[in-house]
Amino acid sequence: MALLSRAVLAAQLRRVVACLYTSPRRLFDVKDEDDFKKRVLESTKPVVVDFHADWCNPCRILGPRLTECLQDYNGAIELAKVNVDDLPDLAMEYGASSIPLVIGMRDGKVVDQFVGAQDVVKIKEFLSKVEK
């Protein structure tokens, strides 16, 4: 069972890496609160914010799914990754008491959000709300 899980994660990782090298850069790590303000709140594009941690297994599952689903939007929606261990005040400000917490933002305002690893269908429904 563990080998199957590793194989699935390896395949997802390969798709994510391929996506990052073959499509416009639309994924970024938030460095600090000023970076969040400039790149997320002041963005002219919709932004999906992924509050995560390196030790969080559901976060490891969700990350590649989000990136894969965002391929359909050809850079129209950006993905901001916020490590809650590095930016705990920002995580608290947005209510990230459970992770992964994913928030869709447009024009600096929260459009929708969800908690936990979701399947591809639910992620695509979420992204369609964020894009509108």
Order of alpha helices (4+ residues) and beta strands (2+ residues): alpha-beta-alpha-beta-alpha-beta-alpha-beta-beta-alpha
